[in-house]
């Protein structure tokens, strides 16, 4: 929080999220908005994993690509997994991998972290933070969860899908985005070169690297929050 621009970025992202969640469509069509956000988030997460598909084609159910199908399964499960994320994060993380990687990795690898003592130690530390080992703002915790899982790649297969879902669960379970209305993945995809570069910078562990990632993450949240208005407007116009 003391790194230059981080606290201000978090506060600005929080303000953007709060403003977006006051959209009038959410009073009558909140469920539909959340469903559309989830679809866009899944398409964006799959694209960041290298599986690019047109949103409308995915909406029609015409895409059988296993990465895309895994991303859809993950997004569909987030609401049900959120209540357990802070109490049993390891179990939830394993479940995310099963959902994301089925059909992509061997069955005996599903839900099982790679056998690496360094990964195991850092994963233990991270899960301790998720389970209440820190009082930092939810947005900061979500960014750290995301960046650390991207860096560790603790599972075989589409580990980026798992990392992005874990970050979304952090925002859901901490109350930052309790209805799952912020398509952060869309924000990452809209700034993909920055996403990739700042994730690599995060992996260095340097102050500059951490600041780069955290500032990207808050900007992605702002971009994700900006998706709510056009989705809501379209639903109201169609009513």
C-alpha positions as CSV (number, residue, x, y, z in Angstrom):
1,X,0.0,0.0,0.0
2,X,3.0,2.3,0.5
3,X,4.2,1.9,-3.1
4,X,3.7,5.0,-5.3
5,X,0.2,5.1,-6.8
6,X,-1.1,1.9,-5.3
7,X,-3.3,3.3,-2.6
8,X,-4.7,5.9,-5.0
9,X,-5.3,3.2,-7.6
10,X,-7.2,1.0,-5.2
11,X,-9.4,4.0,-4.1
12,X,-10.1,5.0,-7.6
13,X,-11.0,1.4,-8.6
14,X,-13.3,1.2,-5.6
15,X,-15.0,4.4,-6.6
16,X,-15.5,3.2,-10.2
17,X,-17.0,-0.1,-8.9
18,X,-19.3,1.6,-6.5
19,X,-20.6,4.0,-9.2
20,X,-21.1,1.2,-11.7
21,X,-23.1,-0.9,-9.2
22,X,-25.6,2.0,-8.9
23,X,-26.8,1.4,-12.5
24,X,-30.6,1.3,-12.5
25,X,-30.7,-2.0,-14.5
26,X,-29.4,-3.8,-11.4
27,X,-32.6,-3.2,-9.5
28,X,-34.7,-5.2,-11.9
29,X,-32.3,-7.2,-14.0
30,X,-29.3,-7.8,-11.8
31,X,-29.4,-11.5,-12.4
32,X,-29.3,-11.0,-16.2
33,X,-26.5,-8.5,-15.9
34,X,-24.5,-11.0,-13.8
35,X,-25.1,-13.8,-16.3
36,X,-23.8,-11.6,-19.2
37,X,-20.8,-10.5,-17.2
38,X,-20.0,-14.1,-16.4
39,X,-20.2,-15.1,-20.1
40,X,-17.9,-12.2,-21.1
41,X,-15.5,-13.0,-18.3
42,X,-15.3,-16.7,-19.4
43,X,-14.7,-15.7,-23.0
44,X,-12.0,-13.2,-21.9
45,X,-10.3,-15.7,-19.6
46,X,-10.2,-18.4,-22.3
47,X,-8.7,-15.8,-24.7
48,X,-6.0,-14.9,-22.2
49,X,-5.2,-18.6,-22.1
50,X,-4.8,-18.6,-25.9
51,X,-8.3,-19.9,-26.8
52,X,-9.9,-17.0,-28.7
53,X,-13.6,-17.4,-29.6
54,X,-16.3,-14.9,-30.7
55,X,-18.7,-14.0,-27.9
56,X,-21.8,-14.6,-29.9
57,X,-20.6,-18.0,-31.1
58,X,-20.0,-19.0,-27.5
59,X,-23.4,-17.6,-26.5
60,X,-25.0,-19.9,-29.1
61,X,-23.3,-22.9,-27.5
62,X,-21.4,-23.7,-30.7
63,X,-17.8,-23.8,-29.1
64,X,-16.6,-27.2,-28.0
65,X,-13.0,-26.1,-27.3
66,X,-12.0,-27.6,-23.9
67,X,-10.3,-24.4,-22.7
68,X,-13.5,-22.4,-23.4
69,X,-15.7,-25.1,-21.9
70,X,-13.5,-25.1,-18.8
71,X,-13.7,-21.4,-18.4
72,X,-17.4,-21.5,-18.7
73,X,-17.7,-24.2,-16.0
74,X,-15.4,-22.2,-13.7
75,X,-17.5,-19.0,-14.0
76,X,-20.7,-21.0,-13.5
77,X,-19.4,-22.4,-10.2
78,X,-18.1,-19.2,-8.6
79,X,-21.2,-18.2,-6.7
80,X,-21.4,-21.6,-5.1
81,X,-17.7,-21.7,-4.2
82,X,-17.4,-18.2,-2.8
83,X,-18.8,-19.0,0.7
84,X,-16.0,-21.7,1.1
85,X,-13.1,-19.7,-0.4
86,X,-12.0,-18.1,2.9
87,X,-12.6,-21.2,5.0
88,X,-11.3,-24.0,2.7
89,X,-9.3,-22.3,0.0
90,X,-7.2,-25.3,-0.9
91,X,-10.3,-27.4,-1.5
92,X,-11.8,-24.7,-3.6
93,X,-8.6,-24.1,-5.6
94,X,-8.5,-27.8,-6.3
95,X,-12.1,-27.7,-7.5
96,X,-11.4,-24.8,-9.8
97,X,-8.6,-26.8,-11.4
98,X,-10.9,-29.8,-11.9
99,X,-13.5,-27.5,-13.6
100,X,-10.9,-25.7,-15.7
101,X,-8.7,-28.6,-16.8
102,X,-11.1,-31.5,-17.3
103,X,-10.4,-32.9,-20.8
104,X,-7.0,-31.1,-20.9
105,X,-4.9,-33.0,-18.4
106,X,-4.8,-36.5,-17.1
107,X,-7.5,-37.4,-14.6
108,X,-5.0,-38.2,-11.9
109,X,-3.6,-34.7,-12.2
110,X,-6.9,-32.9,-11.7
111,X,-7.0,-30.9,-8.5
112,X,-3.5,-32.0,-7.6
113,X,-0.8,-29.3,-7.2
114,X,2.6,-30.0,-8.9
115,X,5.2,-31.7,-6.8
116,X,7.5,-28.8,-6.1
117,X,8.5,-27.9,-2.6
118,X,9.0,-24.2,-3.4
119,X,5.5,-24.1,-5.0
120,X,4.1,-25.9,-2.0
121,X,5.6,-23.5,0.5
122,X,4.4,-20.4,-1.3
123,X,1.0,-21.9,-1.9
124,X,0.7,-22.6,1.8
125,X,1.5,-18.9,2.5
126,X,-1.0,-17.7,0.0
127,X,-3.8,-19.9,1.2
128,X,-3.1,-18.6,4.7
129,X,-3.6,-15.0,3.5
130,X,-6.9,-16.0,1.8
131,X,-8.1,-17.7,5.0
132,X,-7.8,-14.5,7.0
133,X,-4.0,-14.0,7.5
134,X,-4.1,-10.4,6.3
135,X,-6.3,-7.3,6.7
136,X,-5.3,-5.6,3.5
137,X,-8.0,-4.2,1.2
138,X,-9.9,-6.9,-0.8
139,X,-8.7,-5.5,-4.1
140,X,-5.1,-5.7,-3.0
141,X,-5.6,-9.3,-1.8
142,X,-7.3,-10.3,-5.1
143,X,-4.4,-8.9,-7.1
144,X,-1.8,-10.8,-5.0
145,X,-3.8,-14.0,-5.3
146,X,-4.0,-13.6,-9.0
147,X,-0.3,-12.6,-9.5
148,X,1.0,-15.3,-7.3
149,X,-1.0,-18.1,-8.9
150,X,0.0,-16.9,-12.3
151,X,3.6,-17.0,-11.2
152,X,3.5,-20.3,-9.4
153,X,1.5,-22.2,-11.9
154,X,0.7,-24.8,-9.2
155,X,-1.4,-27.0,-11.5
156,X,-1.0,-28.5,-14.9
157,X,-3.0,-27.1,-17.8
158,X,-4.9,-23.8,-17.9
159,X,-3.5,-22.4,-14.7
160,X,-4.3,-18.9,-15.8
161,X,-8.0,-19.7,-15.8
162,X,-7.6,-20.9,-12.2
163,X,-5.7,-17.8,-11.2
164,X,-8.3,-15.4,-12.6
165,X,-11.1,-17.4,-11.0
166,X,-9.4,-17.4,-7.6
167,X,-9.0,-13.6,-7.8
168,X,-12.7,-13.3,-8.7
169,X,-13.6,-15.5,-5.7
170,X,-11.6,-13.1,-3.5
171,X,-13.6,-10.1,-4.7
172,X,-16.8,-12.1,-4.3
173,X,-16.1,-13.5,-0.8
174,X,-14.7,-10.3,0.7
175,X,-17.7,-8.2,-0.4
176,X,-15.9,-6.1,-2.9
177,X,-18.1,-7.6,-5.7
178,X,-20.6,-9.8,-3.9
179,X,-22.9,-10.2,-7.0
180,X,-20.1,-11.0,-9.4
181,X,-20.8,-8.0,-11.6
182,X,-17.2,-6.9,-12.4
183,X,-15.7,-8.6,-15.5
184,X,-12.1,-8.1,-14.4
185,X,-11.0,-10.6,-17.1
186,X,-12.4,-8.3,-19.8
187,X,-10.3,-5.6,-18.3
188,X,-7.2,-7.8,-18.4
189,X,-7.9,-8.8,-22.1
190,X,-8.4,-5.2,-23.1
191,X,-4.9,-4.4,-21.8
192,X,-3.4,-7.8,-22.6
193,X,0.2,-6.6,-23.4
194,X,0.2,-4.8,-20.1
195,X,-1.3,-7.8,-18.3
196,X,1.4,-10.1,-19.6
197,X,4.2,-7.6,-18.9
198,X,3.1,-6.6,-15.4
199,X,2.6,-10.3,-14.4
200,X,6.2,-10.9,-15.4
201,X,7.2,-7.8,-13.4
202,X,5.3,-9.1,-10.4
203,X,7.3,-12.4,-10.6
204,X,10.5,-10.4,-9.9
205,X,9.3,-9.5,-6.5
206,X,10.8,-6.0,-6.7
207,X,9.0,-2.9,-5.6
208,X,8.8,-1.7,-9.2
209,X,7.5,-5.1,-10.3
210,X,4.8,-5.2,-7.6
211,X,3.7,-1.7,-8.3
212,X,3.4,-2.4,-12.0
213,X,1.2,-5.4,-11.4
214,X,-1.0,-3.7,-8.8
215,X,-1.5,-0.6,-11.0
216,X,-2.5,-2.8,-13.9
217,X,-4.9,-4.8,-11.7
218,X,-6.7,-1.7,-10.5
219,X,-7.0,-0.4,-14.0
220,X,-8.5,-3.8,-15.1
221,X,-11.1,-3.6,-12.3
222,X,-12.1,-0.1,-13.6
223,X,-12.4,-1.5,-17.1
224,X,-14.4,-4.4,-15.9
225,X,-16.7,-2.2,-13.9
226,X,-17.3,-0.1,-17.1
227,X,-18.8,-3.1,-18.7
228,X,-21.9,-2.9,-16.4
229,X,-23.4,0.2,-17.9
230,X,-23.6,-1.0,-21.6
231,X,-24.9,-4.4,-20.5
232,X,-27.5,-2.8,-18.3
233,X,-28.5,-0.2,-20.9
234,X,-28.9,-3.0,-23.5
235,X,-31.1,-5.0,-21.2
236,X,-33.3,-2.0,-20.4
237,X,-33.6,-1.1,-24.1
238,X,-34.7,-4.7,-24.9
239,X,-37.3,-4.7,-22.1
